[in-house]
Amino acid sequence: MNLNNLEFGGTYSETTAIRHVLSFHGATAAYNQQPLTEAMLFGVSGGIGFAYFNFEYNGYEPTLYIGVSQRYNTRFGQYMDGLYRRLGLETNVRMTRSAQQAETNLNGDLAQGIPVILHVDRAQLPYYAEETEYGDHAVVVLAYDDKSRDFLVADQARSPITISPSDLSSARESIDSLSFRSLILAPPSDPIDLVEGINRGIRQCWDRMLNPPHPRNNFGLLGLEKWAGMINSSKARKGWLKVFSPGLNLYVGLQWTYKCIQTQETGGGALRGLYADFLEEASEVVGKPRLKELAGQYRELARHWTDLAEAALPDDVSLLRRTRELIFRAEQTFLDKGMDAIPEMEGIRTEQAALREEAVSDFPLDKSQSQALLDDLHDRLVLIVEAEKEATQTLKTALN
């Protein structure tokens, strides 16, 4: 398999995987005869969004999910189906309940020189340092190495990954509903026309923010308003001062706030920066200067989101500052070094475990200090809510 066309690395796993495969096939955009960018693929797929959930289980600390893309109202493995249709890409999806059959299918495709997109549980991949709160992570399997007996994989790192067949099978099997899902993209016969895909992707973005799916109060702008109302509340049933009470619970909630906005497939700033890149490129394709102007609004939003994430683990509380530094370092080390980062990541995990114990035994914020921190996050969220509303309304009319 010739991998010379591949530029490893990416931000959002599904669009990273699709870009890798299209680059392998030598696919280009019709408007400039250049390879498709991840930003363009992300925007055509529907782009940014918002989702807010917290979960409580007996015997465990509460946990948090903040989604910042259009990862909702769709089954695992199907988030990019709209993108494939909009760009006229032919796909071949296979699912099976048999791990043996899944590996046989994969090996057969690789033997023909066909890269395969797999949907896996990121938490089960052995080369990630950070725990993860969601599955359905996309990777591309490029080849099987007969000498090492490992698969060669393109993920978000800037270098190829190797993974054993047993580890890959475990990551595939972990999410039962995915049924060892694999997807093959057929090589496009012509340069890809982006105009209709841009129009449809932008419409999906603003429509889902304004008219979210059920449960409506958890998604889109309504979900963002809900989070702003919960994050410093001591009265609401799901208010943070009840659910994420000072101590380990609050420590966990603040960690996930930072991770979901800054490090888990966002490129920082809740994916708003990647969406701004899309709008700038789309402006050139469809001849709408307003899209380029709107990109500036989303870059400003990305800065607000980053400020919020960093304020959740602020500099003036040493435990929280060090926690933030380690989360960021783990993600960047993997992206920069790939498999070479594993020894460093083991040290990161050890220090993270020690910090967690410190949060249990000697959490540095009392109730009033915790309230002050959450009040600050609330104020930042209110600013973001208004900025997101304004940007969404502008996006709605930008193609007129």
Residue, then its C-alpha position, 0 to 999 in steps of 0.5 A: m500500500n502506497l502511503n505517500n499521499l497521506e498527511f497524518g494527523g487530525t482533529y475530529s476522528e470521523t472527519t480525520a478518518i475520511r480525509h485520510v481515505l480520500s487522500f489515499h485515493g487522490a480525491t480532490a475538490a472541484y473548485n481548486q483541484q486540491p485534496l479536501t481539508e478536514a475543515m471542509l469535511f467537518g462543515v459539510s457533515g453538519g459542523i458544530g453543535f451542543a449537548y449537555f448531560n450528567f449521569e449519576y450511578n449508585g456507587y460511582e461519582p457523577t459524570l458529565y458529557i458535553g458535546v460540541s459537534q453534531r454528534y446527536n440524534t444519530r446512532f453510533g457509526q452513522y454520524m457521517d452518513g449525511l456527509y457521504r450523501r452530500l458529497g456523492l461518496e459511495t460506501n460499503v458498510r459491513m457489520t457482524r456479530s462475529a469477531q473472527q468474521a470481522e477480522t477475516n473481512l478486514n484482512g481480505d480488504l487490506a490484502q487488496g490494498i483497500p483502507v478500512i474505516l473502523h468504529v471503535d471505543r476510544a477508551q479501549l485503545p491501548y495507546y491513549a493516556e486519557e480516559t474517555e467518556y464516549g465511544d464511537h471513535a473512527v480510525v483507518v486501518l491501512a495495512y497488516d504487518d506480517k513481521s510485527r503481526d500488528f495493524l498499521v492505523a491512521d488516527q489523529a496522531r501525526s504519525p502512524i499507529t500500530i495495534s495488535p489484532s487482539d487489542l483492535s478486536s477488543a476496541r471494536e467489540s466494546i460497543d455492542s451496537l456497532s457490531f464490528r462495523s467497518l466502512i469502505l469508501a469507493p474512490p471518487s471518479d471525478p473531482i468532488d463538487l462541494v457547493e451543495g454539500i456546503n449549503r446543506g451542511i450549513r443549514q443542518c448546523w443552524d437548524r439543529m442549534l435552533n430546533p434541537p432533537h428530543p430531549r430538546n432541553n439537552f441539545g442546541l442553544l436550549g441545552l447551552e442555556k440549561w447548562a448555564g442554569m445548572i452550573n452554579s445552582s444549589k436549588a435545582r435537582k441537577g444543580w452542580l452544587k448538589v450533583f458535583s458537590p465540593g470534593l471528588n465529585l466537583y473535581v470530576g465535573l471540572q475535569w470533564t468540562y475541560k476535556c470536552i471543550q479542549t482536548q477530546e477531538t476539538g482542537g481546543g475551543a469546542l471545535r469552533g476554530l475548526y468550523a471557522d476554518f470551514l466557513e473561510e474556505a466555504s466562502e471562497v467556494v460559494g462566493k459568499p463573503r459573509l461566511k468569511e466575516l462570520a468565521g471571525q465570530y466563531r474564532e472569537l467564540a473559540r476563544h471564549w470556550t477556551d477561556l471557560a475550559e481553563a477557568a474550570l481548572p484555574d491557575d490559582v488552585s494548584l491541584l486544578r492547575r496541575t490537573r489541567e496541565l496533565i490533561f493537555r500534555a497527555e493529548q498533545t504528547f499523543l498527537d505529536k509523538g503517536m506510539d513513541a508517547i506511550p512511556e511518557m503517558e504512563g508517567i502522566r497516568t501515575e501523576q493523575a492518579a495521585l492528584r485524584e487521591e489528593a482531591v479525595s483527601d484534601f480538596p482545596l475548595d470549600k463550599s463558598q470557594s466552590q460557589a465562587l468558582l461556579d459563579d464565574l463559570h456561569d457568567r462565562l457561559v452566559l456570555i457564550v450563550e449570547a454569542e452562540k445565539e448571535a452567530t447562529q442567527t447570522l449563519k442562518t442568513a449567511l447564504n441568502 
